[in-house]
Amino acid sequence: MSELQQEPTALQGEGRWLLGDPIADERAPDSPVGDRWSDRKFSARLVNPANRRKMTAIIVGTGLAGGAAAATLGEAGYHVKSFCFQDSPRRAHSIAAQGGINAAKNYRNDGDSIHRLFYDTVKGGDFRSRESNVHRLAEVSLNIIDQCVAQGVPFAREYSGLLDTRSFGGTQVSRTFYARGQTGQQLLLGAYSALERQIAAGTVEMHPRTEMLDLIVADGRARGIVTRSILTGRIETHLADVVVLCTGGYGNVYYLSTNAKGSNVTAAWRAHKRGALFANPCYTQIHPTCIPVSGEYQSKLTLMSESLRNDGRVWVPKERGDSRPPNSIPEEERDYYLERQYPAFGNLVPRDIASRAAKNMCDAEQGVGPGGLGVYLDFKDAIGRLGRHAVEAKYGNLFEMYQRITGDDPYEVPMRIYPAIHYTMGGLWVDYDLRSTIPGLFVGGEANFSDHGANRLGASALMQGLADGYFVLPTTVPNYLADGPFDPIDESHPAVVEAVEATKGRIDKLLSANGNRTVDSFHRELGQLIWDQCGMARSKEGLEKALDRLPSLREEFWRDVKIVGTGDGFNQSLEKAGRVADFLELGELMCTDALHREESCGGHFRVEHQTEDGEAQRDDENFAYVAAWEYGADKPGGKPILHKEDLEFSYVHPSQRSYK
């Protein structure tokens, strides 16, 4: 990995960013893509079992990536400190995933293979991901299913007893393993049971209700974290030989998303401000099947699994402004627009394409429901073909959830859905080893950028989280630890003292504002601004409007926010304020990244760059790279610094994506 340039070149983009040195992944072996992971595992250095217990690893986050990594490294004999802000590791947001997990097992004998999963993922990401990382993900997918079955994860099975699969968007095979609509929950409980076993064995030290507020970088290496107890407000430091962040994505920058309300960017953003590059922040995923917004009072959106598009048909009335009940609209007056526009994939096109198609229908005044912001997802044909019992066996808990929220019975009337923020493909930049630009800081799962390019295929988030946690990090972290032993540090080290003082200073500054606006009011305004200008469709004019507004909004926040209570105990207002302060800074970087990327690709859709039929139009000549941003506010020029990692395609050659 190349050293970052200390003095970037002149201002770019009308003075909004600076251009720094290129960056490269130098850890992937220079061998055929199918051999790289095997070669890397063999070349990775090992740590003697007797020495492992002398080494400490901090792992922040207990979702699929963090929980699996903590359990695996603990079982290997390392001393692991695991942190989560929830009251239990099993309450990590991974538990909310519904539809399934991909693996190239080819149990259906329908033409699937490691190479096809690799190809589908690179293509699905609109050719903006690394081939090395994606191929490893496809390889490891086979091991994940075996691991989870051995743990007792209750995957759905056919009558014969074999594991069942179904299809997800962007594929023409059935490679998605599932447990009804509760796949994330069952997978997380498997990782949680493995984690609890190591906690009982004494190899993992669990710290629940503890939030990471800063990263300690001492002598050029990540050596620990600063935390705050959610219950007591106590500020503490925890020191280690290596730090692993598995803290999820930043979708809550939009305020309304399918993420848990506590999901935040603070851990990753603290690392970014300490020197870790942040890659492709504008790559955010809008999920096409969510329950629409029902009013201004709403604080969260609810996902309806993509798996529903296996049997549900998406449609809108052909007539603009048709407000009749859906069951009163005859078949010939319905537009099954995905089946019409994309006959090869139909309702199972990738998420970015399905979301934009729904938006286009609503913009054309063919949307349904309040404000015309909705389309129908209809199961009438599936119930008639398969019977209600079969549909209920597949989707029963999802139908029940929908009915409880909306009051409508999807067995009788179509669901009403609309796209919503769901996942973020951007994240901290990592190399093939999942190591960030800070030595000793590794990043796993959704917190890194590595596998999905500009658009993640459905059922691949669980695959990546478990691949990183069970298989990749347990190989690459020991390789780094083999450089040790590192010089011991304690709380008197200047870097530790500075990080603690900076954390306390931020908290004191928030509490001293004593303004007139709530934290939520600022978060709502930020979310609406980012959604309007950096959501499903982006434009130069809109992004510049957002970038002009965000600095003043951030100033207003620090001046006018009102936080009740003190920092000495349980204070949710203070917790939210710290997270929103980081979202305000992240939002500016997202819009800068979206403004600089003068192309459309995957979830990043610039209205100035589209084909004649409204599809994303990439610019491979000028933008086939990862945009890795360095924090620049504290450097000469005061602007974010762009480092480009060129993407090379030797096995899946870029082409205009077509699902027609």
C-alpha positions in Angstrom: 0.0 0.0 0.0 1.6 3.3 -1.1 2.3 6.1 1.3 -0.2 9.0 1.1 1.0 12.2 -0.4 1.6 14.8 2.3 1.1 17.8 0.0 -1.9 17.2 -2.3 -2.2 19.0 -5.7 -4.4 22.0 -6.4 -8.1 22.3 -5.6 -10.5 20.3 -7.8 -14.2 20.6 -8.5 -14.5 24.3 -8.0 -12.5 24.2 -4.9 -14.4 21.5 -3.1 -11.7 18.8 -2.8 -8.0 18.2 -3.4 -6.3 15.4 -5.4 -3.7 13.2 -3.6 -1.5 10.3 -4.6 -3.0 7.2 -6.1 -3.5 4.2 -3.8 -3.3 0.5 -4.5 -4.1 -2.8 -2.9 -0.7 -4.5 -2.6 -1.7 -7.5 -0.6 -3.6 -9.6 -3.2 -1.2 -12.2 -4.6 -0.2 -11.8 -8.2 -1.7 -15.1 -9.4 -4.8 -16.3 -11.2 -7.9 -15.0 -9.5 -9.0 -18.5 -8.5 -5.7 -19.1 -6.7 -5.3 -15.8 -4.9 -7.1 -16.7 -1.7 -5.3 -20.1 -1.3 -2.0 -18.4 -2.0 -2.7 -15.7 0.5 -3.7 -18.2 3.2 -0.5 -20.1 2.7 1.8 -17.1 2.7 0.1 -15.6 5.8 2.4 -15.8 8.8 1.2 -17.8 11.8 1.4 -17.2 15.5 2.4 -19.9 17.9 -0.5 -21.2 20.0 1.4 -20.5 23.2 1.9 -16.8 22.1 -1.7 -16.2 21.1 -3.0 -15.7 24.6 -0.5 -13.0 25.1 -2.0 -10.9 22.3 -5.1 -8.8 22.6 -7.6 -8.0 19.8 -10.4 -5.4 20.2 -13.4 -6.1 18.0 -16.1 -3.4 17.9 -19.5 -4.6 16.8 -21.2 -8.0 17.4 -23.2 -8.5 14.2 -22.3 -11.3 11.8 -18.9 -10.0 11.0 -17.9 -8.9 14.5 -19.5 -11.7 16.3 -18.1 -14.4 14.0 -14.6 -12.8 14.2 -14.6 -12.5 18.0 -15.7 -16.1 18.3 -13.2 -17.5 15.8 -10.2 -15.5 17.1 -11.2 -16.4 20.7 -11.4 -20.1 19.8 -7.9 -19.8 18.2 -6.6 -18.7 21.6 -6.3 -14.9 21.3 -7.5 -12.6 24.1 -10.5 -10.8 22.6 -12.3 -7.8 23.9 -15.7 -7.5 22.2 -17.8 -4.3 22.3 -21.4 -3.4 21.4 -23.7 -0.5 22.5 -26.7 -2.8 22.6 -27.6 -4.6 25.9 -26.7 -8.0 24.3 -24.5 -9.0 21.3 -27.6 -10.7 19.7 -29.3 -7.4 19.3 -26.9 -6.3 16.6 -28.7 -5.1 13.5 -27.7 -8.2 11.5 -30.6 -9.8 13.3 -33.0 -7.8 11.1 -31.9 -9.3 7.8 -34.8 -11.3 6.3 -34.4 -12.9 2.9 -31.4 -15.1 2.8 -27.7 -15.7 2.2 -26.0 -16.5 -1.2 -23.7 -19.4 -1.8 -22.6 -21.1 -5.0 -23.5 -24.6 -3.9 -25.5 -25.4 -7.1 -27.8 -27.8 -5.2 -30.5 -27.1 -7.8 -28.1 -28.1 -10.7 -29.2 -24.9 -12.5 -25.8 -23.8 -13.7 -24.5 -22.1 -10.7 -20.8 -22.0 -9.8 -18.2 -20.0 -8.0 -17.4 -18.2 -11.2 -21.0 -17.4 -11.9 -21.5 -15.9 -8.4 -18.3 -14.0 -9.0 -19.5 -12.7 -12.3 -23.0 -11.9 -11.1 -21.6 -9.9 -8.1 -19.1 -7.9 -10.2 -21.8 -7.2 -12.8 -24.4 -6.4 -10.2 -22.0 -3.9 -8.6 -21.8 -2.2 -12.0 -18.1 -3.0 -12.5 -17.0 -0.9 -9.6 -15.6 -3.6 -7.2 -12.3 -5.5 -7.0 -12.1 -8.8 -8.7 -9.8 -10.3 -6.1 -12.1 -9.6 -3.2 -15.3 -10.6 -5.0 -13.8 -13.9 -6.1 -12.7 -14.7 -2.6 -16.2 -14.0 -1.4 -17.7 -16.4 -4.0 -15.2 -19.1 -2.9 -15.8 -18.8 0.8 -19.6 -18.8 0.3 -19.4 -22.6 0.1 -17.8 -22.8 3.5 -20.2 -20.5 5.2 -23.2 -22.7 4.6 -21.4 -25.8 6.0 -20.3 -23.7 9.0 -23.8 -22.5 9.7 -25.4 -25.9 9.3 -22.9 -27.4 11.7 -23.9 -24.7 14.2 -27.5 -25.8 13.9 -28.9 -22.8 11.9 -32.4 -24.0 10.8 -32.2 -23.3 7.1 -35.4 -24.1 5.1 -35.4 -27.6 3.6 -37.2 -29.4 0.9 -39.5 -32.3 1.6 -36.5 -34.6 1.0 -34.5 -32.9 3.7 -32.1 -31.2 1.4 -31.4 -27.5 1.9 -33.9 -25.3 -0.1 -32.9 -22.2 -2.1 -34.6 -19.4 -3.8 -33.7 -16.6 -6.2 -32.8 -13.0 -5.5 -32.4 -10.0 -7.8 -29.7 -9.9 -10.5 -29.4 -13.7 -10.9 -31.0 -16.4 -13.0 -30.2 -19.2 -10.6 -31.5 -20.2 -7.1 -28.5 -19.8 -4.8 -30.1 -18.1 -1.8 -30.4 -20.2 1.4 -32.9 -18.9 3.8 -34.8 -19.5 7.1 -38.3 -18.1 6.1 -38.0 -14.4 6.5 -35.7 -14.5 9.5 -32.4 -15.5 8.0 -30.4 -12.8 9.7 -31.8 -13.7 13.0 -31.0 -17.4 12.7 -27.4 -16.7 11.4 -26.7 -14.2 14.2 -28.0 -16.6 16.8 -25.5 -19.1 15.4 -22.6 -16.6 15.7 -23.9 -15.5 19.1 -23.9 -19.1 20.4 -20.2 -19.5 19.2 -19.4 -16.1 20.8 -21.1 -17.0 24.1 -19.1 -20.3 24.2 -15.9 -18.3 24.1 -17.1 -15.8 26.7 -17.7 -18.8 29.0 -14.3 -20.2 28.1 -12.7 -16.9 29.1 -11.1 -16.1 25.8 -13.6 -13.3 24.9 -14.2 -10.4 27.3 -17.6 -8.9 26.5 -18.4 -5.2 27.0 -22.1 -4.5 26.2 -23.8 -1.1 26.5 -20.4 0.4 25.6 -20.0 2.8 22.7 -16.7 3.5 20.9 -16.1 7.2 20.6 -12.5 7.4 19.4 -9.6 5.4 18.0 -6.2 5.4 19.7 -3.4 5.6 17.2 0.0 5.4 19.0 3.3 5.4 17.2 1.6 5.0 13.8 -0.5 1.9 14.8 -4.1 1.4 16.0 -3.6 0.4 19.6 -7.0 0.8 21.3 -10.3 2.7 21.6 -11.9 5.3 23.9 -15.4 4.2 25.0 -18.3 5.6 26.9 -20.6 3.5 29.1 -24.2 3.9 27.9 -25.4 3.3 31.5 -23.0 5.4 33.6 -21.4 7.8 31.2 -17.9 6.7 32.3 -15.2 7.3 29.8 -12.6 4.5 29.5 -9.7 3.4 27.4 -9.1 -0.1 26.2 -5.7 -1.0 24.7 -4.7 -3.9 22.5 -2.4 -5.1 19.8 -5.0 -4.8 17.0 -8.4 -3.2 16.5 -11.1 -4.6 14.2 -14.2 -2.5 13.3 -17.3 -4.4 12.3 -19.8 -1.5 13.1 -22.1 -1.7 10.1 -23.2 1.0 7.6 -24.2 4.6 7.7 -27.7 4.5 6.1 -29.1 6.5 9.1 -27.5 9.6 7.7 -30.8 9.8 5.8 -32.8 9.7 9.1 -35.4 7.5 7.5 -34.0 4.1 6.6 -34.5 0.4 7.3 -31.6 0.4 9.7 -32.0 0.1 13.5 -32.3 3.5 15.1 -29.0 3.1 16.9 -27.0 2.2 13.8 -24.4 5.0 13.2 -21.1 5.9 11.6 -19.3 7.2 14.7 -16.7 4.4 15.1 -15.8 4.4 11.3 -15.8 8.2 11.2 -13.5 8.5 14.3 -11.2 6.1 12.5 -11.5 8.2 9.3 -10.5 11.4 11.2 -7.5 9.5 12.7 -6.2 8.7 9.2 -8.2 5.8 7.7 -9.4 6.5 4.2 -13.2 6.4 3.5 -14.0 4.9 0.1 -17.0 5.5 -2.2 -19.2 7.2 0.4 -21.8 8.1 -2.3 -22.5 4.4 -3.0 -25.7 3.9 -1.0 -28.4 1.3 -1.7 -32.0 2.0 -2.0 -34.1 -1.2 -1.4 -37.1 -1.4 -3.8 -39.5 -3.2 -1.4 -40.1 -1.3 1.8 -43.3 -0.1 3.4 -43.9 3.5 2.3 -43.6 6.5 4.6 -46.9 7.1 6.3 -46.4 10.6 7.8 -43.9 13.2 9.1 -43.9 11.7 12.6 -42.3 8.5 11.4 -38.8 7.8 12.6 -38.0 4.5 10.8 -38.9 2.5 7.7 -39.6 -1.2 7.4 -38.1 -3.6 4.9 -40.1 -6.2 3.0 -37.7 -8.8 1.9 -36.5 -9.0 -1.7 -37.4 -12.7 -1.6 -41.0 -11.6 -2.0 -40.2 -10.7 -5.6 -39.8 -14.4 -6.3 -43.5 -14.8 -6.2 -44.9 -11.3 -6.0 -45.6 -9.3 -9.2 -44.9 -5.6 -9.2 -47.4 -3.4 -11.0 -49.1 0.0 -11.2 -52.3 1.1 -12.9 -51.8 2.0 -16.6 -54.0 5.1 -16.1 -52.5 8.0 -14.4 -54.1 9.0 -11.1 -56.2 5.8 -11.0 -57.3 5.7 -7.3 -59.5 2.6 -7.4 -58.8 -0.2 -4.9 -56.2 -2.5 -6.5 -58.6 -5.5 -6.6 -61.0 -3.4 -8.6 -58.5 -2.7 -11.4 -58.8 -5.3 -14.2 -55.8 -7.2 -15.4 -55.7 -5.5 -18.8 -55.5 -2.1 -17.0 -52.4 -3.0 -15.0 -48.8 -2.3 -16.0 -46.4 -5.0 -14.8 -43.6 -2.7 -15.7 -40.6 -4.7 -14.5 -41.8 -7.7 -16.5 -42.4 -5.4 -19.5 -39.1 -3.6 -19.4 -36.8 -6.4 -18.3 -38.3 -9.7 -19.7 -35.2 -11.8 -19.0 -35.2 -11.0 -15.3 -38.6 -9.7 -14.7 -39.3 -8.8 -11.1 -35.9 -10.1 -10.1 -33.8 -7.3 -11.5 -31.1 -5.8 -9.2 -32.2 -3.4 -6.5 -30.9 -0.2 -8.0 -32.8 -0.9 -11.2 -36.0 -1.9 -9.5 -35.9 1.2 -7.3 -35.4 3.6 -10.1 -38.1 1.9 -12.1 -40.5 2.4 -9.2 -39.5 6.1 -8.8 -40.0 6.6 -12.6 -43.6 5.2 -12.3 -44.4 7.5 -9.4 -42.8 10.5 -11.2 -45.1 9.6 -14.1 -48.1 9.9 -11.8 -48.8 6.2 -11.9 -47.9 5.7 -8.2 -50.5 4.5 -5.7 -51.4 5.4 -2.2 -50.9 8.7 -0.3 -49.0 11.1 -2.4 -48.7 8.6 -5.2 -45.5 7.2 -3.6 -46.0 3.5 -3.9 -46.4 0.6 -6.3 -48.1 -2.8 -5.8 -46.5 -6.1 -5.0 -49.2 -8.7 -5.7 -49.3 -12.3 -4.7 -52.7 -13.3 -6.2 -51.1 -15.3 -9.0 -48.7 -17.1 -6.6 -51.5 -18.0 -4.2 -53.6 -19.3 -7.1 -50.6 -21.3 -8.5 -49.1 -22.7 -5.3 -51.9 -22.4 -2.7 -52.1 -20.2 0.3 -50.4 -22.7 2.5 -47.2 -22.8 0.4 -47.0 -19.1 0.2 -47.5 -18.9 4.0 -44.7 -21.4 4.6 -42.3 -19.2 2.6 -43.3 -15.7 3.7 -45.8 -16.0 6.6 -43.9 -13.9 9.1 -43.3 -11.2 6.5 -47.0 -11.1 5.6 -47.9 -10.9 9.3 -45.4 -8.0 9.8 -46.9 -6.1 6.9 -50.5 -6.6 8.2 -49.6 -5.4 11.7 -48.0 -2.2 10.3 -50.5 -1.3 7.6 -53.7 -3.0 8.6 -54.0 -4.6 5.1 -54.0 -8.4 4.6 -51.5 -9.2 1.7 -53.2 -12.5 1.2 -56.3 -10.6 0.1 -54.9 -7.3 -1.3 -51.5 -6.4 -2.9 -48.8 -5.0 -0.7 -48.0 -1.3 -1.3 -44.2 -0.7 -1.4 -41.7 2.0 -2.2 -37.9 2.2 -2.2 -36.0 3.2 0.9 -32.4 3.5 2.1 -31.2 0.1 3.2 -27.5 -0.5 2.9 -24.2 1.3 2.2 -21.6 0.0 -0.2 -19.2 2.7 0.8 -17.1 2.4 3.9 -13.5 2.5 5.2 -11.0 1.6 2.5 -9.3 -1.8 3.1 -6.8 -3.9 1.1 -7.2 -7.6 0.4 -6.4 -8.4 4.0 -9.2 -6.1 5.2 -6.5 -3.8 6.6 -7.2 0.0 6.5 -4.6 2.7 5.8 -3.9 2.7 9.6 -1.6 -0.2 10.5 -3.3 -2.4 13.0 -6.8 -1.3 12.1 -8.9 -3.9 10.3 -12.5 -3.4 9.0 -15.1 -6.1 8.3 -18.6 -6.4 7.0 -20.6 -3.4 5.9 -18.2 -1.0 7.6 -15.7 -1.6 4.8 -16.2 -0.9 1.1 -14.6 -4.0 -0.4 -17.0 -6.4 -2.1 -20.1 -4.8 -3.7 -19.0 -2.0 -5.9 -21.8 0.5 -6.7 -24.7 -1.9 -5.9 -25.0 -4.9 -3.6 -27.0 -7.9 -4.9 -29.6 -9.1 -2.5 -28.6 -11.8 0.1 -24.9 -10.8 -0.3 -24.6 -8.8 2.9 -24.9 -11.8 5.2 -22.5 -13.7 2.9 -19.9 -10.9 3.2 -20.3 -10.5 7.0 -19.8 -14.2 7.7 -17.0 -14.5 5.1 -15.1 -11.7 6.8 -15.8 -12.9 10.3 -15.3 -16.6 10.1 -12.7 -16.9 7.4 -10.9 -13.8 6.2 -10.1 -11.9 9.4 -9.0 -15.0 11.3 -6.3 -15.4 8.6 -5.2 -11.9 8.1 -5.3 -10.5 11.6 -2.8 -13.2 12.9 -0.6 -12.3 9.9 -0.4 -8.8 11.2 0.1 -9.9 14.8 3.1 -11.9 13.7 4.9 -8.6 13.5 4.7 -8.4 17.3 5.2 -8.2 20.1 4.6 -4.5 19.9 5.9 -2.0 22.5 3.5 -1.9 25.5 1.5 1.3 26.1 -0.6 2.4 29.0 -3.0 5.2 29.8 -0.1 7.7 30.3 0.9 7.4 26.6 0.5 10.9 25.0 -1.8 9.4 22.2 -4.1 7.8 24.8 -4.3 11.1 26.9 -5.0 13.1 23.7 -7.8 10.8 22.6 -9.5 10.8 26.0 -9.2 14.6 26.3 -10.6 15.0 22.7 -13.6 12.7 23.6 -14.4 14.6 26.8 -14.0 17.9 24.9 -16.6 16.9 22.3 -19.1 15.8 25.0 -18.6 19.0 27.0 -19.1 21.0 23.8 -22.4 19.3 23.0 -23.7 19.7 26.5 -22.8 23.3 26.7 -24.6 24.4 23.5 -28.0 24.7 25.4 -29.8 25.8 22.3 -33.5 25.6 21.2 -33.6 22.7 18.8 -33.8 19.0 19.4 -31.2 16.5 18.1 -34.0 14.8 16.0 -35.0 18.1 14.3 -31.4 18.5 13.0 -31.3 14.8 12.0 -34.6 15.1 10.1 -33.4 18.2 8.3 -30.1 16.6 7.4 -31.8 13.4 6.3 -34.3 15.2 4.0 -31.5 17.2 2.5 -29.4 14.2 1.7 -32.4 12.2 0.5 -33.5 15.0 -1.9 -30.1 15.8 -3.3 -28.0 12.5 -2.8 -30.7 9.9 -2.9 -32.2 7.9 -5.8 -31.3 10.6 -8.3 -28.5 13.1 -8.0 -27.6 16.2 -10.1 -24.7 18.7 -10.1 -27.2 21.5 -9.2 -28.7 19.5 -6.3 -25.4 18.3 -4.9 -23.9 21.8 -5.0 -27.1 23.0 -3.2 -26.6 20.4 -0.5 -22.9 21.3 -0.2 -23.7 25.0 0.2 -26.2 24.2 3.0 -24.4 21.5 5.0 -21.6 23.7 6.6 -24.2 26.2 7.9 -26.4 23.4 9.1 -23.5 22.0 11.0 -22.7 25.4 12.5 -26.4 25.7 13.6 -26.2 22.3 15.2 -23.3 23.1 17.4 -24.8 26.4 18.3 -28.5 25.6 18.7 -28.8 21.9 19.7 -30.5 21.3 23.0 -29.4 18.3 25.0 -31.2 17.6 28.3 -29.4 15.9 31.2 -25.7 15.4 31.8 -22.9 13.2 30.6 -22.7 11.3 33.9 -25.3 8.7 33.3 -27.8 7.3 30.8 -28.6 10.0 28.3 -30.0 9.0 24.9 -30.2 12.7 23.8 -26.4 12.9 24.2 -25.8 9.6 22.5 -27.9 10.7 19.5 -26.2 14.2 19.4 -22.7 12.6 19.0 -23.9 10.4 16.2 -25.7 13.2 14.4 -22.6 15.4 14.6 -20.7 12.8 12.7 -23.5 12.3 10.2 -23.4 16.0 9.5 -19.7 15.7 8.5 -20.2 12.4 6.6 -23.1 13.9 4.6 -20.8 16.5 3.2 -18.3 13.9 2.1 -21.1 11.8 0.5 -22.2 14.8 -1.6 -18.6 15.7 -2.5 -18.0 12.1 -3.7 -21.3 12.1 -5.6 -20.4 15.5 -7.2 -16.9 14.4 -8.2 -18.2 11.2 -9.9 -19.4 12.5 -13.2 -21.1 9.2 -14.2 -23.9 7.0 -13.2 -23.2 3.5 -11.8 -25.3 1.2 -9.6 -26.9 3.1 -6.8 -25.2 6.3 -7.8 -27.4 7.8 -10.5 -26.5 11.2 -11.9 -29.4 12.5 -14.0 -26.9 14.1 -16.4 -25.5 10.6 -17.2 -28.1 8.2 -18.5 -28.7 6.2 -21.6 -31.6 7.0 -24.0 -33.8 4.5 -22.2 -33.0 5.9 -18.7 -30.4 3.4 -17.6 -27.2 4.3 -15.7 -24.4 5.4 -18.0 -20.9 4.6 -16.7 -17.7 6.4 -17.8 -15.1 3.6 -17.6 -12.4 5.7 -19.2 -12.4 8.3 -16.4 -14.1 6.7 -13.4 -13.1 3.0 -13.2 -11.6 3.6 -9.8 -12.3 3.5 -6.1 -12.5 7.0 -4.6 -10.7 6.8 -1.3 -11.0 10.0 0.7 -8.6 11.3 3.2 -9.9 13.6 6.0 -8.5 17.0 5.1 -10.2 19.6 7.4 -7.2 19.6 9.7 -4.6 19.8 6.9 -3.4 22.6 4.6 -6.3 23.6 2.3 -8.9 22.3 4.7 -10.6 20.1 2.0 -11.1 16.3 1.6 -8.3 14.7 -0.3 -9.1 12.2 -3.1 -6.9 9.1 -3.6 -7.8 6.9 -6.6 -7.4 3.2 -6.7 -7.6 2.0 -10.3 -9.8 -1.0 -10.8 -8.5 -3.7 -13.1 -10.8 -6.2 -14.9 -9.1 -9.3 -16.2 -11.9 -11.9 -15.8 -15.2 -10.0 -16.0 -14.9 -7.3 -18.6 -17.0 -4.1 -18.1 -20.0 -3.8 -20.4 -23.3 -1.9 -20.3 -25.3 -3.8 -17.8 -28.4 -5.3 -19.3 -31.1 -7.3 -17.6 -33.5 -7.3 -20.5 
